[in-house]
Amino acid sequence: MKPLKYLKDLKEVKVERDREFFSATHEEIKNAWTTDVYFLRTQDILSHLGIQDKVVTAEIFAREKGVFAGLPEVMSLLKDKKVEVWSLEEGDTFEVKETVMRIKGPYSEFGVYETAILGILASSSGWATAARELKEVAKDKPVLCFGARHVHPAVAPVMERAALVGGADDASCILGAKLMRKDPKGTVPHAAFLIAGDTLEVARAYRDITAQDEKITILVDTFKDEVEEALRVAEFLGDRLYGVRLDTPSERGGVTPSLVYELRQRLNQKGFTNVKIIVSGGLTPERVAELSESGADAFGVGSYISDAQPIDMTMDIKEVEGKPIAKRGRIPGIIENKKLKKIK
């Protein structure tokens, strides 16, 4: 596969009619197949003028505040390029218009990657920021990312990795967790209970196939009243039970603070003070705060993270051959940011 640089290279882009998946492969991304075509035309024009290798300094800034993520993928794009890179570190926070990355080198070395670089940083930072918002209200209580089902599988691990960068404690997507050297976390979906026909049947099987030291969490909203089911499970599993999970659907009013509070009190009354209450289902920072106050111990969050809007990133040329320059409305020359670290 040939890297794209000029418009004439487009003849190399051959897409099979029976392609199984529409997401870009790693090679296609590295070879600029996901760039906007006008960057190839730019290279044609600069080459025609004989100035394609002018050394420029480009800066990337964000239009919203957030948490920075996506750096390793950007560096994978630039690792063989003759450029210098300064950047925030993953997990760093940034403010509106703050410079998050600076790239210096011949424009021909990195210009065609502007689309991919901005897309990587925009999406990853958006997901990381959403996770940080949740973790800030959850405080020392775990936040688990369950968002893989809400996005295309090609980007699910990118999303869940970004959530971990932002502060989520664990992720259910196998590849997303493994990318951060973590074990994926998750218990059992409603499907198992519906097929088995009874919550205790699943609890029994779960106990029998699980190592003695492994934590067991059981869903308690499939068939019966959540409090009744939780007490049945707690009495049946005893010390083997780590937690019960509430995922009451919106058709039944969802998981409410009063339900969490009642369940906590009823568990305590029966002596099950160590049983944790894990909640999920349409959680937002506001709901995490109120459910935590009511007694919830951990939070499984999907759509708030997966649906997070990308944080709009802009790349500006700020120097050409060492001379400050900028488009109208922007300040010429590099904008100092002491948080930037030399990466390459």
C-alpha positions as a printed NumPy array, in Angstrom:
array([[  0.   ,   0.   ,   0.   ],
       [  1.437,   3.334,  -1.083],
       [  1.28 ,   6.427,   1.154],
       [ -0.797,   9.208,  -0.38 ],
       [  0.893,  12.536,  -0.955],
       [ -0.344,  13.982,  -4.249],
       [ -3.642,  13.853,  -6.144],
       [ -2.124,  11.499,  -8.717],
       [ -1.7  ,   8.967,  -5.927],
       [ -5.465,   8.559,  -5.691],
       [ -5.282,   5.94 ,  -8.423],
       [ -3.639,   3.714,  -5.811],
       [ -6.784,   3.797,  -3.665],
       [ -8.642,   0.664,  -4.663],
       [-11.511,  -0.417,  -2.441],
       [-12.837,  -3.934,  -2.887],
       [-16.571,  -4.099,  -3.601],
       [-16.977,  -6.954,  -1.142],
       [-15.052,  -5.288,   1.685],
       [-16.325,  -6.837,   4.93 ],
       [-15.892,  -3.81 ,   7.212],
       [-15.947,  -0.129,   6.336],
       [-13.645,   1.082,   9.101],
       [-10.128,   2.091,   8.104],
       [ -7.325,  -0.364,   8.729],
       [ -4.15 ,   0.662,  10.523],
       [ -2.294,   0.707,   7.216],
       [ -4.942,   2.879,   5.569],
       [ -4.717,   5.416,   8.385],
       [ -0.91 ,   5.473,   8.31 ],
       [ -0.941,   5.888,   4.532],
       [ -3.288,   8.906,   4.698],
       [ -6.293,   7.183,   3.13 ],
       [ -8.544,   8.881,   5.691],
       [ -7.327,  12.416,   5.005],
       [ -9.423,  15.146,   3.425],
       [ -8.533,  15.236,  -0.26 ],
       [ -7.709,  18.959,  -0.232],
       [ -4.513,  18.223,   1.68 ],
       [ -3.273,  16.305,  -1.377],
       [ -4.108,  19.288,  -3.556],
       [ -2.146,  21.461,  -1.127],
       [  0.895,  19.251,  -1.629],
       [  0.458,  19.509,  -5.404],
       [  0.37 ,  23.31 ,  -5.226],
       [  3.318,  23.619,  -2.867],
       [  5.312,  21.154,  -4.957],
       [  4.534,  23.107,  -8.128],
       [  5.854,  26.209,  -6.386],
       [  8.904,  24.313,  -5.127],
       [  8.164,  25.117,  -1.477],
       [  6.685,  21.846,  -0.234],
       [  9.557,  21.313,   2.183],
       [  9.428,  24.681,   3.921],
       [  9.802,  24.204,   7.673],
       [  6.661,  25.247,   9.463],
       [  5.447,  25.232,  13.041],
       [  1.838,  24.169,  13.508],
       [ -0.101,  24.427,  16.75 ],
       [ -3.264,  22.609,  17.761],
       [ -5.714,  24.219,  20.154],
       [ -9.088,  23.145,  21.553],
       [-12.304,  25.136,  21.357],
       [-13.57 ,  23.752,  24.667],
       [-11.902,  22.798,  27.907],
       [-11.352,  19.13 ,  28.581],
       [ -9.017,  16.225,  29.243],
       [ -6.295,  15.425,  26.726],
       [ -6.187,  11.946,  25.16 ],
       [ -5.06 ,  10.289,  21.928],
       [ -1.348,  11.13 ,  22.031],
       [  0.02 ,   7.599,  21.371],
       [ -1.952,   7.26 ,  18.138],
       [ -0.793,  10.665,  16.907],
       [  2.8  ,   9.719,  17.649],
       [  2.347,   6.472,  15.73 ],
       [  1.436,   8.571,  12.69 ],
       [  4.476,  10.795,  13.136],
       [  7.095,   8.334,  14.41 ],
       [  8.952,   8.029,  11.078],
       [  8.526,  11.663,  10.115],
       [ 11.244,  14.315,  10.341],
       [  9.368,  16.483,  12.786],
       [  9.613,  17.731,  16.355],
       [  6.598,  17.405,  18.621],
       [  5.646,  19.09 ,  21.891],
       [  2.461,  18.003,  23.604],
       [  0.382,  17.803,  26.732],
       [  0.493,  14.424,  28.396],
       [ -2.527,  12.157,  28.331],
       [ -4.798,  12.929,  31.24 ],
       [ -3.745,  16.587,  31.408],
       [ -6.546,  19.126,  31.466],
       [ -6.705,  22.046,  29.034],
       [ -8.684,  25.252,  28.755],
       [-10.443,  26.886,  25.813],
       [ -7.949,  27.984,  23.115],
       [ -5.031,  26.444,  25.037],
       [ -2.302,  24.948,  22.818],
       [ -2.362,  21.186,  23.318],
       [  0.261,  20.19 ,  20.723],
       [  2.959,  21.773,  18.569],
       [  4.536,  20.17 ,  15.486],
       [  7.576,  21.562,  13.69 ],
       [  9.124,  20.29 ,  10.484],
       [  8.842,  20.327,   6.692],
       [  5.17 ,  20.655,   5.826],
       [  5.516,  17.759,   3.382],
       [  6.3  ,  15.487,   6.335],
       [  3.021,  15.907,   8.206],
       [  0.545,  18.105,   6.341],
       [ -1.529,  15.237,   4.941],
       [ -2.108,  13.91 ,   8.466],
       [ -3.943,  16.974,   9.761],
       [ -7.351,  15.312,   9.347],
       [ -6.329,  12.163,  11.196],
       [ -4.463,  13.98 ,  13.967],
       [ -7.354,  16.297,  14.73 ],
       [ -9.862,  13.451,  14.592],
       [ -7.839,  11.305,  16.972],
       [ -7.434,  14.083,  19.521],
       [-10.991,  15.41 ,  19.194],
       [-12.735,  12.079,  19.764],
       [-10.376,  10.695,  22.398],
       [-10.373,  13.932,  24.384],
       [-14.168,  14.103,  24.252],
       [-14.516,  10.607,  25.711],
       [-11.808,  11.219,  28.31 ],
       [-13.496,  14.449,  29.391],
       [-16.845,  12.724,  29.902],
       [-15.196,  10.036,  32.027],
       [-13.437,  12.686,  34.128],
       [-16.753,  14.474,  34.764],
       [-18.215,  11.234,  36.086],
       [-15.215,  10.366,  38.21 ],
       [-15.144,  13.802,  39.817],
       [-18.62 ,  13.277,  41.274],
       [-18.139,   9.56 ,  42.018],
       [-14.944,  10.421,  43.942],
       [-13.453,   7.255,  45.441],
       [-16.268,   5.033,  44.165],
       [-15.539,   3.019,  40.987],
       [-16.757,   4.098,  37.559],
       [-16.901,   1.355,  34.928],
       [-17.187,   2.149,  31.219],
       [-19.884,   0.072,  29.496],
       [-20.068,   2.129,  26.307],
       [-18.776,  -0.278,  23.65 ],
       [-22.269,  -1.241,  22.48 ],
       [-23.075,   2.364,  21.593],
       [-20.307,   2.921,  19.035],
       [-18.893,   1.202,  15.96 ],
       [-16.762,  -1.782,  17.054],
       [-13.759,  -0.354,  15.22 ],
       [-13.631,   2.567,  17.643],
       [-15.036,   0.889,  20.768],
       [-11.564,   0.097,  22.172],
       [-10.4  ,   3.639,  21.372],
       [-13.372,   5.021,  23.281],
       [-12.976,   2.784,  26.321],
       [ -9.215,   3.379,  26.442],
       [ -9.866,   7.132,  26.387],
       [-12.372,   6.705,  29.229],
       [ -9.67 ,   5.022,  31.302],
       [ -7.29 ,   7.883,  30.516],
       [ -9.974,  10.284,  31.703],
       [-10.41 ,   8.559,  35.035],
       [-12.749,   5.592,  34.629],
       [-11.582,   2.777,  36.877],
       [-12.384,  -0.126,  34.563],
       [-13.821,  -0.974,  31.155],
       [-15.875,  -3.867,  29.839],
       [-14.517,  -3.854,  26.268],
       [-11.805,  -6.518,  26.179],
       [ -9.47 ,  -4.736,  23.775],
       [-10.039,  -1.309,  25.333],
       [ -9.059,  -2.576,  28.773],
       [ -6.102,  -4.595,  27.514],
       [ -4.698,  -1.543,  25.72 ],
       [ -4.35 ,   0.034,  29.172],
       [ -2.887,  -3.151,  30.685],
       [ -6.059,  -3.809,  32.661],
       [ -8.353,  -6.802,  32.923],
       [-11.793,  -6.164,  31.417],
       [-14.558,  -6.015,  34.018],
       [-18.148,  -7.156,  33.782],
       [-20.44 ,  -9.799,  35.197],
       [-23.49 , -11.285,  33.456],
       [-26.097,  -9.682,  31.151],
       [-29.863, -10.056,  31.413],
       [-29.732, -12.608,  28.596],
       [-28.32 , -15.259,  30.93 ],
       [-31.141, -14.78 ,  33.431],
       [-33.853, -14.781,  30.788],
       [-32.55 , -17.979,  29.228],
       [-32.05 , -19.729,  32.578],
       [-35.446, -18.59 ,  33.815],
       [-34.476, -17.766,  37.398],
       [-31.965, -15.444,  39.039],
       [-30.865, -18.018,  41.614],
       [-30.122, -20.567,  38.885],
       [-27.659, -18.139,  37.329],
       [-26.25 , -17.244,  40.761],
       [-25.679, -20.932,  41.506],
       [-23.928, -21.562,  38.201],
       [-21.888, -18.378,  38.535],
       [-20.725, -19.495,  41.97 ],
       [-19.915, -23.031,  40.812],
       [-17.759, -21.992,  37.855],
       [-16.002, -19.108,  39.595],
       [-12.808, -19.219,  41.627],
       [-13.328, -18.841,  45.376],
       [-11.548, -15.488,  45.505],
       [-13.322, -13.931,  42.512],
       [-15.914, -11.247,  43.184],
       [-19.474, -12.149,  42.195],
       [-21.999,  -9.475,  41.246],
       [-25.554, -10.423,  40.302],
       [-28.204,  -8.443,  38.436],
       [-31.388,  -8.262,  40.513],
       [-33.904,  -6.487,  38.271],
       [-34.793,  -9.156,  35.709],
       [-37.845, -10.914,  37.169],
       [-38.827,  -9.714,  40.625],
       [-38.839,  -6.628,  42.795],
       [-35.212,  -5.525,  43.04 ],
       [-35.084,  -5.529,  46.846],
       [-36.741,  -8.945,  47.103],
       [-34.399, -10.404,  44.487],
       [-31.317,  -8.872,  46.107],
       [-32.179, -10.406,  49.477],
       [-32.784, -13.816,  47.878],
       [-29.388, -13.67 ,  46.182],
       [-27.614, -12.441,  49.308],
       [-29.077, -15.213,  51.439],
       [-28.253, -17.822,  48.8  ],
       [-24.644, -16.79 ,  48.09 ],
       [-23.689, -15.504,  51.527],
       [-20.05 , -14.44 ,  51.729],
       [-19.487, -15.261,  48.056],
       [-21.607, -12.279,  46.998],
       [-19.668,  -9.077,  46.359],
       [-22.471,  -6.945,  45.003],
       [-25.888,  -6.636,  43.387],
       [-26.465,  -4.558,  40.302],
       [-29.489,  -2.408,  39.579],
       [-30.248,  -1.704,  35.918],
       [-33.976,  -1.081,  36.182],
       [-35.273,  -0.025,  32.737],
       [-36.847,   3.359,  32.089],
       [-40.17 ,   1.595,  31.481],
       [-40.138,   0.819,  35.211],
       [-38.861,   4.22 ,  36.252],
       [-35.15 ,   3.441,  36.1  ],
       [-32.822,   3.306,  39.069],
       [-33.959,   5.935,  41.574],
       [-32.351,   7.317,  44.729],
       [-35.257,   5.96 ,  46.796],
       [-34.775,   2.462,  45.389],
       [-31.05 ,   2.54 ,  46.157],
       [-31.7  ,   3.857,  49.654],
       [-34.34 ,   1.206,  50.398],
       [-32.1  ,  -1.578,  49.115],
       [-29.181,  -0.377,  51.237],
       [-31.298,  -0.271,  54.37 ],
       [-32.882,  -3.663,  53.765],
       [-29.518,  -5.302,  53.096],
       [-28.111,  -3.751,  56.261],
       [-31.061,  -4.937,  58.325],
       [-30.42 ,  -8.517,  57.207],
       [-26.725,  -8.264,  58.04 ],
       [-25.488,  -7.908,  54.472],
       [-23.629,  -4.67 ,  55.127],
       [-20.692,  -5.73 ,  52.954],
       [-22.779,  -6.295,  49.824],
       [-22.113,  -3.479,  47.351],
       [-24.787,  -1.787,  45.243],
       [-23.725,  -1.25 ,  41.637],
       [-25.999,   0.899,  39.465],
       [-26.218,   1.401,  35.709],
       [-28.602,   2.659,  33.061],
       [-28.526,   6.159,  31.574],
       [-26.209,   7.586,  34.204],
       [-25.003,  11.189,  34.046],
       [-22.809,  13.087,  36.51 ],
       [-25.948,  14.485,  38.146],
       [-27.472,  11.033,  38.582],
       [-24.183,   9.566,  39.799],
       [-24.045,  12.264,  42.493],
       [-27.571,  11.649,  43.767],
       [-27.33 ,   7.852,  43.603],
       [-24.005,   7.939,  45.408],
       [-25.586,  10.031,  48.138],
       [-28.356,   7.442,  48.432],
       [-25.928,   4.577,  48.945],
       [-24.71 ,   3.344,  45.552],
       [-21.146,   1.992,  45.66 ],
       [-20.164,   1.801,  41.981],
       [-21.414,   3.03 ,  38.614],
       [-21.584,   1.392,  35.193],
       [-21.779,   4.121,  32.564],
       [-22.252,   3.691,  28.845],
       [-23.917,   6.367,  26.779],
       [-22.729,   9.412,  28.733],
       [-19.175,   8.518,  27.739],
       [-19.794,   6.987,  24.317],
       [-22.132,   9.814,  23.24 ],
       [-19.735,  12.569,  24.297],
       [-19.205,  15.147,  21.577],
       [-15.681,  15.339,  20.149],
       [-13.83 ,  18.397,  21.381],
       [-13.264,  20.537,  18.322],
       [ -9.534,  20.833,  17.622],
       [ -7.942,  23.274,  15.189],
       [ -4.446,  23.168,  13.659],
       [ -2.921,  26.513,  12.676],
       [  0.354,  27.269,  10.917],
       [  2.05 ,  29.757,  13.26 ],
       [  5.557,  30.   ,  11.769],
       [  7.025,  29.532,   8.295],
       [ 10.811,  29.216,   8.14 ],
       [ 10.975,  30.688,  11.643],
       [  8.895,  33.775,  10.826],
       [  5.678,  34.333,  12.81 ],
       [  2.529,  34.178,  10.707],
       [ -1.173,  33.463,  11.174],
       [ -4.516,  33.777,   9.428],
       [ -6.576,  36.862,  10.221],
       [ -8.025,  36.785,  13.7  ],
       [ -5.238,  34.613,  15.123],
       [ -2.027,  35.746,  16.825],
       [  1.112,  35.133,  14.728],
       [  3.909,  33.064,  16.229],
       [  3.89 ,  30.218,  18.69 ],
       [  1.774,  30.495,  21.832],
       [  3.808,  29.419,  24.836],
       [  2.375,  26.758,  27.092],
       [  4.65 ,  25.571,  29.874],
       [  2.616,  22.379,  30.194],
       [  3.836,  21.164,  26.789],
       [  6.595,  18.563,  26.905],
       [  9.021,  17.636,  24.143],
       [  7.862,  14.261,  22.825],
       [  9.928,  13.854,  19.674]])
